[in-house]
Amino acid sequence: MLKHVSLRMISWYQSNGGSEFFFNIECNYEPSCSEYTRQCILKYGVIKGWMMGCQRIKRCSHTDLVEKIVDDVP
């Protein structure tokens, strides 16, 4: 149940513009932080997936980054 709700929330966020629309910034990572979190939830479950996603978002602080950082789900 919680997994389904989490994935629906992420899907809604992504389909409505993601970070560019809500925060007026472009994600520094490839895949984006929301997609990374979605993949983590699918692979590791809700709790660990959200924890990994939040850790990734905390690292996303390079405002003047030229190239995207490739960081796949482990």
mmCIF file of the N, C-alpha and C atoms, coordinates in Angstrom:
data_MODEL
# 
_entry.id   MODEL 
# 
loop_
_atom_site.group_PDB 
_atom_site.id 
_atom_site.type_symbol 
_atom_site.label_atom_id 
_atom_site.label_alt_id 
_atom_site.label_comp_id 
_atom_site.label_asym_id 
_atom_site.label_entity_id 
_atom_site.label_seq_id 
_atom_site.pdbx_PDB_ins_code 
_atom_site.Cartn_x 
_atom_site.Cartn_y 
_atom_site.Cartn_z 
_atom_site.occupancy 
_atom_site.B_iso_or_equiv 
_atom_site.pdbx_formal_charge 
_atom_site.auth_seq_id 
_atom_site.auth_comp_id 
_atom_site.auth_asym_id 
_atom_site.auth_atom_id 
_atom_site.pdbx_PDB_model_num 
ATOM 1   N N  . MET A 1 1  ? 0.830  -1.202 0.000   1.00 0.00 ? 1  MET A N  1 
ATOM 2   C CA . MET A 1 1  ? 0.000  0.000  0.000   1.00 0.00 ? 1  MET A CA 1 
ATOM 3   C C  . MET A 1 1  ? 0.866  1.254  0.000   1.00 0.00 ? 1  MET A C  1 
ATOM 4   N N  . LEU A 1 2  ? 1.815  1.322  0.951   1.00 0.00 ? 2  LEU A N  1 
ATOM 5   C CA . LEU A 1 2  ? 2.682  2.494  1.048   1.00 0.00 ? 2  LEU A CA 1 
ATOM 6   C C  . LEU A 1 2  ? 3.580  2.621  -0.180  1.00 0.00 ? 2  LEU A C  1 
ATOM 7   N N  . LYS A 1 3  ? 3.996  1.484  -0.711  1.00 0.00 ? 3  LYS A N  1 
ATOM 8   C CA . LYS A 1 3  ? 4.824  1.492  -1.921  1.00 0.00 ? 3  LYS A CA 1 
ATOM 9   C C  . LYS A 1 3  ? 4.038  2.076  -3.091  1.00 0.00 ? 3  LYS A C  1 
ATOM 10  N N  . HIS A 1 4  ? 2.804  1.648  -3.235  1.00 0.00 ? 4  HIS A N  1 
ATOM 11  C CA . HIS A 1 4  ? 1.945  2.132  -4.317  1.00 0.00 ? 4  HIS A CA 1 
ATOM 12  C C  . HIS A 1 4  ? 1.715  3.645  -4.193  1.00 0.00 ? 4  HIS A C  1 
ATOM 13  N N  . VAL A 1 5  ? 1.432  4.118  -3.003  1.00 0.00 ? 5  VAL A N  1 
ATOM 14  C CA . VAL A 1 5  ? 1.205  5.549  -2.768  1.00 0.00 ? 5  VAL A CA 1 
ATOM 15  C C  . VAL A 1 5  ? 2.469  6.357  -3.070  1.00 0.00 ? 5  VAL A C  1 
ATOM 16  N N  . SER A 1 6  ? 3.607  5.856  -2.633  1.00 0.00 ? 6  SER A N  1 
ATOM 17  C CA . SER A 1 6  ? 4.879  6.546  -2.871  1.00 0.00 ? 6  SER A CA 1 
ATOM 18  C C  . SER A 1 6  ? 5.162  6.665  -4.360  1.00 0.00 ? 6  SER A C  1 
ATOM 19  N N  . LEU A 1 7  ? 4.974  5.559  -5.088  1.00 0.00 ? 7  LEU A N  1 
ATOM 20  C CA . LEU A 1 7  ? 5.230  5.582  -6.524  1.00 0.00 ? 7  LEU A CA 1 
ATOM 21  C C  . LEU A 1 7  ? 4.253  6.500  -7.256  1.00 0.00 ? 7  LEU A C  1 
ATOM 22  N N  . ARG A 1 8  ? 3.015  6.550  -6.800  1.00 0.00 ? 8  ARG A N  1 
ATOM 23  C CA . ARG A 1 8  ? 2.028  7.458  -7.410  1.00 0.00 ? 8  ARG A CA 1 
ATOM 24  C C  . ARG A 1 8  ? 2.395  8.920  -7.162  1.00 0.00 ? 8  ARG A C  1 
ATOM 25  N N  . MET A 1 9  ? 2.876  9.231  -5.960  1.00 0.00 ? 9  MET A N  1 
ATOM 26  C CA . MET A 1 9  ? 3.295  10.602 -5.642  1.00 0.00 ? 9  MET A CA 1 
ATOM 27  C C  . MET A 1 9  ? 4.463  11.024 -6.527  1.00 0.00 ? 9  MET A C  1 
ATOM 28  N N  . ILE A 1 10 ? 5.435  10.150 -6.687  1.00 0.00 ? 10 ILE A N  1 
ATOM 29  C CA . ILE A 1 10 ? 6.593  10.458 -7.524  1.00 0.00 ? 10 ILE A CA 1 
ATOM 30  C C  . ILE A 1 10 ? 6.167  10.614 -8.974  1.00 0.00 ? 10 ILE A C  1 
ATOM 31  N N  . SER A 1 11 ? 5.299  9.744  -9.438  1.00 0.00 ? 11 SER A N  1 
ATOM 32  C CA . SER A 1 11 ? 4.796  9.831  -10.808 1.00 0.00 ? 11 SER A CA 1 
ATOM 33  C C  . SER A 1 11 ? 4.065  11.156 -11.041 1.00 0.00 ? 11 SER A C  1 
ATOM 34  N N  . TRP A 1 12 ? 3.253  11.563 -10.078 1.00 0.00 ? 12 TRP A N  1 
ATOM 35  C CA . TRP A 1 12 ? 2.538  12.838 -10.183 1.00 0.00 ? 12 TRP A CA 1 
ATOM 36  C C  . TRP A 1 12 ? 3.528  13.998 -10.239 1.00 0.00 ? 12 TRP A C  1 
ATOM 37  N N  . TYR A 1 13 ? 4.529  13.977 -9.372  1.00 0.00 ? 13 TYR A N  1 
ATOM 38  C CA . TYR A 1 13 ? 5.555  15.017 -9.328  1.00 0.00 ? 13 TYR A CA 1 
ATOM 39  C C  . TYR A 1 13 ? 6.286  15.107 -10.673 1.00 0.00 ? 13 TYR A C  1 
ATOM 40  N N  . GLN A 1 14 ? 6.676  13.962 -11.224 1.00 0.00 ? 14 GLN A N  1 
ATOM 41  C CA . GLN A 1 14 ? 7.389  13.947 -12.490 1.00 0.00 ? 14 GLN A CA 1 
ATOM 42  C C  . GLN A 1 14 ? 6.513  14.415 -13.643 1.00 0.00 ? 14 GLN A C  1 
ATOM 43  N N  . SER A 1 15 ? 5.267  13.998 -13.678 1.00 0.00 ? 15 SER A N  1 
ATOM 44  C CA . SER A 1 15 ? 4.382  14.371 -14.786 1.00 0.00 ? 15 SER A CA 1 
ATOM 45  C C  . SER A 1 15 ? 3.952  15.832 -14.730 1.00 0.00 ? 15 SER A C  1 
ATOM 46  N N  . ASN A 1 16 ? 4.113  16.477 -13.589 1.00 0.00 ? 16 ASN A N  1 
ATOM 47  C CA . ASN A 1 16 ? 3.745  17.887 -13.460 1.00 0.00 ? 16 ASN A CA 1 
ATOM 48  C C  . ASN A 1 16 ? 4.947  18.830 -13.513 1.00 0.00 ? 16 ASN A C  1 
ATOM 49  N N  . GLY A 1 17 ? 6.067  18.358 -14.013 1.00 0.00 ? 17 GLY A N  1 
ATOM 50  C CA . GLY A 1 17 ? 7.192  19.260 -14.246 1.00 0.00 ? 17 GLY A CA 1 
ATOM 51  C C  . GLY A 1 17 ? 8.388  19.057 -13.355 1.00 0.00 ? 17 GLY A C  1 
ATOM 52  N N  . GLY A 1 18 ? 8.268  18.304 -12.293 1.00 0.00 ? 18 GLY A N  1 
ATOM 53  C CA . GLY A 1 18 ? 9.397  18.018 -11.418 1.00 0.00 ? 18 GLY A CA 1 
ATOM 54  C C  . GLY A 1 18 ? 10.052 19.244 -10.833 1.00 0.00 ? 18 GLY A C  1 
ATOM 55  N N  . SER A 1 19 ? 11.367 19.173 -10.663 1.00 0.00 ? 19 SER A N  1 
ATOM 56  C CA . SER A 1 19 ? 12.104 20.250 -9.988  1.00 0.00 ? 19 SER A CA 1 
ATOM 57  C C  . SER A 1 19 ? 12.096 21.549 -10.782 1.00 0.00 ? 19 SER A C  1 
ATOM 58  N N  . GLU A 1 20 ? 12.041 21.450 -12.107 1.00 0.00 ? 20 GLU A N  1 
ATOM 59  C CA . GLU A 1 20 ? 12.025 22.675 -12.916 1.00 0.00 ? 20 GLU A CA 1 
ATOM 60  C C  . GLU A 1 20 ? 10.759 23.483 -12.673 1.00 0.00 ? 20 GLU A C  1 
ATOM 61  N N  . PHE A 1 21 ? 9.639  22.805 -12.516 1.00 0.00 ? 21 PHE A N  1 
ATOM 62  C CA . PHE A 1 21 ? 8.383  23.513 -12.293 1.00 0.00 ? 21 PHE A CA 1 
ATOM 63  C C  . PHE A 1 21 ? 8.219  23.948 -10.836 1.00 0.00 ? 21 PHE A C  1 
ATOM 64  N N  . PHE A 1 22 ? 8.472  23.028 -9.900  1.00 0.00 ? 22 PHE A N  1 
ATOM 65  C CA . PHE A 1 22 ? 8.207  23.301 -8.493  1.00 0.00 ? 22 PHE A CA 1 
ATOM 66  C C  . PHE A 1 22 ? 9.279  24.142 -7.810  1.00 0.00 ? 22 PHE A C  1 
ATOM 67  N N  . PHE A 1 23 ? 10.542 23.987 -8.216  1.00 0.00 ? 23 PHE A N  1 
ATOM 68  C CA . PHE A 1 23 ? 11.636 24.679 -7.532  1.00 0.00 ? 23 PHE A CA 1 
ATOM 69  C C  . PHE A 1 23 ? 12.452 25.586 -8.439  1.00 0.00 ? 23 PHE A C  1 
ATOM 70  N N  . ASN A 1 24 ? 12.120 25.621 -9.725  1.00 0.00 ? 24 ASN A N  1 
ATOM 71  C CA . ASN A 1 24 ? 12.805 26.445 -10.713 1.00 0.00 ? 24 ASN A CA 1 
ATOM 72  C C  . ASN A 1 24 ? 14.308 26.124 -10.780 1.00 0.00 ? 24 ASN A C  1 
ATOM 73  N N  . ILE A 1 25 ? 14.634 24.833 -10.659 1.00 0.00 ? 25 ILE A N  1 
ATOM 74  C CA . ILE A 1 25 ? 16.017 24.360 -10.802 1.00 0.00 ? 25 ILE A CA 1 
ATOM 75  C C  . ILE A 1 25 ? 16.016 23.093 -11.644 1.00 0.00 ? 25 ILE A C  1 
ATOM 76  N N  . GLU A 1 26 ? 17.153 22.792 -12.225 1.00 0.00 ? 26 GLU A N  1 
ATOM 77  C CA . GLU A 1 26 ? 17.295 21.550 -12.975 1.00 0.00 ? 26 GLU A CA 1 
ATOM 78  C C  . GLU A 1 26 ? 18.129 20.585 -12.145 1.00 0.00 ? 26 GLU A C  1 
ATOM 79  N N  . CYS A 1 27 ? 17.732 19.332 -12.123 1.00 0.00 ? 27 CYS A N  1 
ATOM 80  C CA . CYS A 1 27 ? 18.446 18.332 -11.333 1.00 0.00 ? 27 CYS A CA 1 
ATOM 81  C C  . CYS A 1 27 ? 19.868 18.171 -11.857 1.00 0.00 ? 27 CYS A C  1 
ATOM 82  N N  . ASN A 1 28 ? 20.819 18.038 -10.938 1.00 0.00 ? 28 ASN A N  1 
ATOM 83  C CA . ASN A 1 28 ? 22.225 17.884 -11.293 1.00 0.00 ? 28 ASN A CA 1 
ATOM 84  C C  . ASN A 1 28 ? 22.609 16.446 -11.632 1.00 0.00 ? 28 ASN A C  1 
ATOM 85  N N  . TYR A 1 29 ? 21.718 15.528 -11.406 1.00 0.00 ? 29 TYR A N  1 
ATOM 86  C CA . TYR A 1 29 ? 22.040 14.121 -11.573 1.00 0.00 ? 29 TYR A CA 1 
ATOM 87  C C  . TYR A 1 29 ? 21.280 13.489 -12.721 1.00 0.00 ? 29 TYR A C  1 
ATOM 88  N N  . GLU A 1 30 ? 21.833 12.397 -13.210 1.00 0.00 ? 30 GLU A N  1 
ATOM 89  C CA . GLU A 1 30 ? 21.180 11.556 -14.199 1.00 0.00 ? 30 GLU A CA 1 
ATOM 90  C C  . GLU A 1 30 ? 21.217 10.139 -13.667 1.00 0.00 ? 30 GLU A C  1 
ATOM 91  N N  . PRO A 1 31 ? 20.143 9.465  -13.388 1.00 0.00 ? 31 PRO A N  1 
ATOM 92  C CA . PRO A 1 31 ? 18.762 9.911  -13.506 1.00 0.00 ? 31 PRO A CA 1 
ATOM 93  C C  . PRO A 1 31 ? 18.417 10.976 -12.462 1.00 0.00 ? 31 PRO A C  1 
ATOM 94  N N  . SER A 1 32 ? 17.333 11.682 -12.695 1.00 0.00 ? 32 SER A N  1 
ATOM 95  C CA . SER A 1 32 ? 16.927 12.748 -11.773 1.00 0.00 ? 32 SER A CA 1 
ATOM 96  C C  . SER A 1 32 ? 16.697 12.175 -10.379 1.00 0.00 ? 32 SER A C  1 
ATOM 97  N N  . CYS A 1 33 ? 16.684 13.040 -9.391  1.00 0.00 ? 33 CYS A N  1 
ATOM 98  C CA . CYS A 1 33 ? 16.513 12.593 -7.994  1.00 0.00 ? 33 CYS A CA 1 
ATOM 99  C C  . CYS A 1 33 ? 15.189 11.862 -7.801  1.00 0.00 ? 33 CYS A C  1 
ATOM 100 N N  . SER A 1 34 ? 14.137 12.325 -8.439  1.00 0.00 ? 34 SER A N  1 
ATOM 101 C CA . SER A 1 34 ? 12.845 11.654 -8.284  1.00 0.00 ? 34 SER A CA 1 
ATOM 102 C C  . SER A 1 34 ? 12.863 10.282 -8.951  1.00 0.00 ? 34 SER A C  1 
ATOM 103 N N  . GLU A 1 35 ? 13.499 10.166 -10.113 1.00 0.00 ? 35 GLU A N  1 
ATOM 104 C CA . GLU A 1 35 ? 13.596 8.866  -10.780 1.00 0.00 ? 35 GLU A CA 1 
ATOM 105 C C  . GLU A 1 35 ? 14.491 7.920  -9.994  1.00 0.00 ? 35 GLU A C  1 
ATOM 106 N N  . TYR A 1 36 ? 15.558 8.437  -9.433  1.00 0.00 ? 36 TYR A N  1 
ATOM 107 C CA . TYR A 1 36 ? 16.456 7.641  -8.584  1.00 0.00 ? 36 TYR A CA 1 
ATOM 108 C C  . TYR A 1 36 ? 15.674 7.099  -7.381  1.00 0.00 ? 36 TYR A C  1 
ATOM 109 N N  . THR A 1 37 ? 14.885 7.946  -6.745  1.00 0.00 ? 37 THR A N  1 
ATOM 110 C CA . THR A 1 37 ? 14.085 7.527  -5.592  1.00 0.00 ? 37 THR A CA 1 
ATOM 111 C C  . THR A 1 37 ? 13.078 6.465  -6.001  1.00 0.00 ? 37 THR A C  1 
ATOM 112 N N  . ARG A 1 38 ? 12.438 6.657  -7.144  1.00 0.00 ? 38 ARG A N  1 
ATOM 113 C CA . ARG A 1 38 ? 11.470 5.677  -7.653  1.00 0.00 ? 38 ARG A CA 1 
ATOM 114 C C  . ARG A 1 38 ? 12.148 4.319  -7.862  1.00 0.00 ? 38 ARG A C  1 
ATOM 115 N N  . GLN A 1 39 ? 13.321 4.329  -8.486  1.00 0.00 ? 39 GLN A N  1 
ATOM 116 C CA . GLN A 1 39 ? 14.044 3.089  -8.731  1.00 0.00 ? 39 GLN A CA 1 
ATOM 117 C C  . GLN A 1 39 ? 14.488 2.423  -7.426  1.00 0.00 ? 39 GLN A C  1 
ATOM 118 N N  . CYS A 1 40 ? 14.899 3.237  -6.447  1.00 0.00 ? 40 CYS A N  1 
ATOM 119 C CA . CYS A 1 40 ? 15.297 2.689  -5.145  1.00 0.00 ? 40 CYS A CA 1 
ATOM 120 C C  . CYS A 1 40 ? 14.118 2.043  -4.433  1.00 0.00 ? 40 CYS A C  1 
ATOM 121 N N  . ILE A 1 41 ? 12.957 2.665  -4.503  1.00 0.00 ? 41 ILE A N  1 
ATOM 122 C CA . ILE A 1 41 ? 11.764 2.097  -3.872  1.00 0.00 ? 41 ILE A CA 1 
ATOM 123 C C  . ILE A 1 41 ? 11.413 0.770  -4.520  1.00 0.00 ? 41 ILE A C  1 
ATOM 124 N N  . LEU A 1 42 ? 11.511 0.704  -5.851  1.00 0.00 ? 42 LEU A N  1 
ATOM 125 C CA . LEU A 1 42 ? 11.211 -0.540 -6.550  1.00 0.00 ? 42 LEU A CA 1 
ATOM 126 C C  . LEU A 1 42 ? 12.219 -1.642 -6.196  1.00 0.00 ? 42 LEU A C  1 
ATOM 127 N N  . LYS A 1 43 ? 13.476 -1.282 -6.042  1.00 0.00 ? 43 LYS A N  1 
ATOM 128 C CA . LYS A 1 43 ? 14.523 -2.281 -5.809  1.00 0.00 ? 43 LYS A CA 1 
ATOM 129 C C  . LYS A 1 43 ? 14.673 -2.667 -4.344  1.00 0.00 ? 43 LYS A C  1 
ATOM 130 N N  . TYR A 1 44 ? 14.581 -1.672 -3.425  1.00 0.00 ? 44 TYR A N  1 
ATOM 131 C CA . TYR A 1 44 ? 14.899 -1.919 -2.019  1.00 0.00 ? 44 TYR A CA 1 
ATOM 132 C C  . TYR A 1 44 ? 13.701 -1.818 -1.070  1.00 0.00 ? 44 TYR A C  1 
ATOM 133 N N  . GLY A 1 45 ? 12.555 -1.391 -1.563  1.00 0.00 ? 45 GLY A N  1 
ATOM 134 C CA . GLY A 1 45 ? 11.398 -1.218 -0.698  1.00 0.00 ? 45 GLY A CA 1 
ATOM 135 C C  . GLY A 1 45 ? 11.224 0.240  -0.288  1.00 0.00 ? 45 GLY A C  1 
ATOM 136 N N  . VAL A 1 46 ? 10.117 0.519  0.368   1.00 0.00 ? 46 VAL A N  1 
ATOM 137 C CA . VAL A 1 46 ? 9.729  1.901  0.661   1.00 0.00 ? 46 VAL A CA 1 
ATOM 138 C C  . VAL A 1 46 ? 10.689 2.598  1.617   1.00 0.00 ? 46 VAL A C  1 
ATOM 139 N N  . ILE A 1 47 ? 10.975 2.003  2.742   1.00 0.00 ? 47 ILE A N  1 
ATOM 140 C CA . ILE A 1 47 ? 11.769 2.691  3.763   1.00 0.00 ? 47 ILE A CA 1 
ATOM 141 C C  . ILE A 1 47 ? 13.189 2.952  3.285   1.00 0.00 ? 47 ILE A C  1 
ATOM 142 N N  . LYS A 1 48 ? 13.875 1.910  2.849   1.00 0.00 ? 48 LYS A N  1 
ATOM 143 C CA . LYS A 1 48 ? 15.247 2.093  2.374   1.00 0.00 ? 48 LYS A CA 1 
ATOM 144 C C  . LYS A 1 48 ? 15.268 2.946  1.107   1.00 0.00 ? 48 LYS A C  1 
ATOM 145 N N  . GLY A 1 49 ? 14.281 2.776  0.237   1.00 0.00 ? 49 GLY A N  1 
ATOM 146 C CA . GLY A 1 49 ? 14.207 3.570  -0.992  1.00 0.00 ? 49 GLY A CA 1 
ATOM 147 C C  . GLY A 1 49 ? 14.080 5.058  -0.720  1.00 0.00 ? 49 GLY A C  1 
ATOM 148 N N  . TRP A 1 50 ? 13.198 5.428  0.202   1.00 0.00 ? 50 TRP A N  1 
ATOM 149 C CA . TRP A 1 50 ? 13.051 6.848  0.561   1.00 0.00 ? 50 TRP A CA 1 
ATOM 150 C C  . TRP A 1 50 ? 14.306 7.378  1.244   1.00 0.00 ? 50 TRP A C  1 
ATOM 151 N N  . MET A 1 51 ? 14.930 6.555  2.092   1.00 0.00 ? 51 MET A N  1 
ATOM 152 C CA . MET A 1 51 ? 16.154 6.994  2.760   1.00 0.00 ? 51 MET A CA 1 
ATOM 153 C C  . MET A 1 51 ? 17.257 7.268  1.734   1.00 0.00 ? 51 MET A C  1 
ATOM 154 N N  . MET A 1 52 ? 17.410 6.372  0.776   1.00 0.00 ? 52 MET A N  1 
ATOM 155 C CA . MET A 1 52 ? 18.421 6.563  -0.267  1.00 0.00 ? 52 MET A CA 1 
ATOM 156 C C  . MET A 1 52 ? 18.095 7.785  -1.128  1.00 0.00 ? 52 MET A C  1 
ATOM 157 N N  . GLY A 1 53 ? 16.815 7.976  -1.441  1.00 0.00 ? 53 GLY A N  1 
ATOM 158 C CA . GLY A 1 53 ? 16.402 9.134  -2.225  1.00 0.00 ? 53 GLY A CA 1 
ATOM 159 C C  . GLY A 1 53 ? 16.661 10.445 -1.497  1.00 0.00 ? 53 GLY A C  1 
ATOM 160 N N  . CYS A 1 54 ? 16.377 10.471 -0.207  1.00 0.00 ? 54 CYS A N  1 
ATOM 161 C CA . CYS A 1 54 ? 16.615 11.692 0.583   1.00 0.00 ? 54 CYS A CA 1 
ATOM 162 C C  . CYS A 1 54 ? 18.103 12.001 0.697   1.00 0.00 ? 54 CYS A C  1 
ATOM 163 N N  . GLN A 1 55 ? 18.928 10.966 0.834   1.00 0.00 ? 55 GLN A N  1 
ATOM 164 C CA . GLN A 1 55 ? 20.372 11.181 0.871   1.00 0.00 ? 55 GLN A CA 1 
ATOM 165 C C  . GLN A 1 55 ? 20.864 11.758 -0.453  1.00 0.00 ? 55 GLN A C  1 
ATOM 166 N N  . ARG A 1 56 ? 20.300 11.291 -1.534  1.00 0.00 ? 56 ARG A N  1 
ATOM 167 C CA . ARG A 1 56 ? 20.670 11.795 -2.860  1.00 0.00 ? 56 ARG A CA 1 
ATOM 168 C C  . ARG A 1 56 ? 20.271 13.261 -3.008  1.00 0.00 ? 56 ARG A C  1 
ATOM 169 N N  . ILE A 1 57 ? 19.075 13.612 -2.563  1.00 0.00 ? 57 ILE A N  1 
ATOM 170 C CA . ILE A 1 57 ? 18.601 14.996 -2.651  1.00 0.00 ? 57 ILE A CA 1 
ATOM 171 C C  . ILE A 1 57 ? 19.483 15.920 -1.820  1.00 0.00 ? 57 ILE A C  1 
ATOM 172 N N  . LYS A 1 58 ? 19.956 15.457 -0.670  1.00 0.00 ? 58 LYS A N  1 
ATOM 173 C CA . LYS A 1 58 ? 20.858 16.263 0.160   1.00 0.00 ? 58 LYS A CA 1 
ATOM 174 C C  . LYS A 1 58 ? 22.160 16.581 -0.566  1.00 0.00 ? 58 LYS A C  1 
ATOM 175 N N  . ARG A 1 59 ? 22.622 15.641 -1.413  1.00 0.00 ? 59 ARG A N  1 
ATOM 176 C CA . ARG A 1 59 ? 23.869 15.852 -2.158  1.00 0.00 ? 59 ARG A CA 1 
ATOM 177 C C  . ARG A 1 59 ? 23.683 16.771 -3.365  1.00 0.00 ? 59 ARG A C  1 
ATOM 178 N N  . CYS A 1 60 ? 22.464 17.052 -3.723  1.00 0.00 ? 60 CYS A N  1 
ATOM 179 C CA . CYS A 1 60 ? 22.162 17.823 -4.933  1.00 0.00 ? 60 CYS A CA 1 
ATOM 180 C C  . CYS A 1 60 ? 22.251 19.317 -4.631  1.00 0.00 ? 60 CYS A C  1 
ATOM 181 N N  . SER A 1 61 ? 23.471 19.837 -4.545  1.00 0.00 ? 61 SER A N  1 
ATOM 182 C CA . SER A 1 61 ? 23.630 21.237 -4.168  1.00 0.00 ? 61 SER A CA 1 
ATOM 183 C C  . SER A 1 61 ? 24.618 21.994 -5.056  1.00 0.00 ? 61 SER A C  1 
ATOM 184 N N  . HIS A 1 62 ? 24.928 21.464 -6.224  1.00 0.00 ? 62 HIS A N  1 
ATOM 185 C CA . HIS A 1 62 ? 25.852 22.119 -7.140  1.00 0.00 ? 62 HIS A CA 1 
ATOM 186 C C  . HIS A 1 62 ? 25.061 23.082 -8.038  1.00 0.00 ? 62 HIS A C  1 
ATOM 187 N N  . THR A 1 63 ? 25.011 24.352 -7.676  1.00 0.00 ? 63 THR A N  1 
ATOM 188 C CA . THR A 1 63 ? 24.189 25.293 -8.432  1.00 0.00 ? 63 THR A CA 1 
ATOM 189 C C  . THR A 1 63 ? 24.788 25.681 -9.769  1.00 0.00 ? 63 THR A C  1 
ATOM 190 N N  . ASP A 1 64 ? 26.112 25.619 -9.920  1.00 0.00 ? 64 ASP A N  1 
ATOM 191 C CA . ASP A 1 64 ? 26.745 26.047 -11.169 1.00 0.00 ? 64 ASP A CA 1 
ATOM 192 C C  . ASP A 1 64 ? 27.383 24.876 -11.921 1.00 0.00 ? 64 ASP A C  1 
ATOM 193 N N  . LEU A 1 65 ? 26.818 23.704 -11.800 1.00 0.00 ? 65 LEU A N  1 
ATOM 194 C CA . LEU A 1 65 ? 27.347 22.512 -12.438 1.00 0.00 ? 65 LEU A CA 1 
ATOM 195 C C  . LEU A 1 65 ? 27.160 22.587 -13.950 1.00 0.00 ? 65 LEU A C  1 
ATOM 196 N N  . VAL A 1 66 ? 28.186 22.241 -14.712 1.00 0.00 ? 66 VAL A N  1 
ATOM 197 C CA . VAL A 1 66 ? 28.122 22.302 -16.172 1.00 0.00 ? 66 VAL A CA 1 
ATOM 198 C C  . VAL A 1 66 ? 27.590 20.995 -16.751 1.00 0.00 ? 66 VAL A C  1 
ATOM 199 N N  . GLU A 1 67 ? 28.125 19.858 -16.285 1.00 0.00 ? 67 GLU A N  1 
ATOM 200 C CA . GLU A 1 67 ? 27.687 18.550 -16.767 1.00 0.00 ? 67 GLU A CA 1 
ATOM 201 C C  . GLU A 1 67 ? 26.956 17.802 -15.664 1.00 0.00 ? 67 GLU A C  1 
ATOM 202 N N  . LYS A 1 68 ? 26.001 16.978 -16.081 1.00 0.00 ? 68 LYS A N  1 
ATOM 203 C CA . LYS A 1 68 ? 25.261 16.183 -15.102 1.00 0.00 ? 68 LYS A CA 1 
ATOM 204 C C  . LYS A 1 68 ? 26.128 15.061 -14.549 1.00 0.00 ? 68 LYS A C  1 
ATOM 205 N N  . ILE A 1 69 ? 25.887 14.720 -13.296 1.00 0.00 ? 69 ILE A N  1 
ATOM 206 C CA . ILE A 1 69 ? 26.596 13.638 -12.626 1.00 0.00 ? 69 ILE A CA 1 
ATOM 207 C C  . ILE A 1 69 ? 25.787 12.358 -12.824 1.00 0.00 ? 69 ILE A C  1 
ATOM 208 N N  . VAL A 1 70 ? 26.420 11.345 -13.370 1.00 0.00 ? 70 VAL A N  1 
ATOM 209 C CA . VAL A 1 70 ? 25.734 10.059 -13.553 1.00 0.00 ? 70 VAL A CA 1 
ATOM 210 C C  . VAL A 1 70 ? 25.883 9.260  -12.264 1.00 0.00 ? 70 VAL A C  1 
ATOM 211 N N  . ASP A 1 71 ? 24.752 8.935  -11.659 1.00 0.00 ? 71 ASP A N  1 
ATOM 212 C CA . ASP A 1 71 ? 24.736 8.224  -10.373 1.00 0.00 ? 71 ASP A CA 1 
ATOM 213 C C  . ASP A 1 71 ? 23.575 7.234  -10.398 1.00 0.00 ? 71 ASP A C  1 
ATOM 214 N N  . ASP A 1 72 ? 23.874 6.029  -10.848 1.00 0.00 ? 72 ASP A N  1 
ATOM 215 C CA . ASP A 1 72 ? 22.831 4.998  -10.947 1.00 0.00 ? 72 ASP A CA 1 
ATOM 216 C C  . ASP A 1 72 ? 22.561 4.363  -9.592  1.00 0.00 ? 72 ASP A C  1 
ATOM 217 N N  . VAL A 1 73 ? 21.414 3.726  -9.485  1.00 0.00 ? 73 VAL A N  1 
ATOM 218 C CA . VAL A 1 73 ? 21.028 3.012  -8.258  1.00 0.00 ? 73 VAL A CA 1 
ATOM 219 C C  . VAL A 1 73 ? 21.979 1.846  -8.065  1.00 0.00 ? 73 VAL A C  1 
ATOM 220 N N  . PRO A 1 74 ? 22.567 1.722  -6.869  1.00 0.00 ? 74 PRO A N  1 
ATOM 221 C CA . PRO A 1 74 ? 23.496 0.596  -6.638  1.00 0.00 ? 74 PRO A CA 1 
ATOM 222 C C  . PRO A 1 74 ? 22.762 -0.745 -6.613  1.00 0.00 ? 74 PRO A C  1 
# 
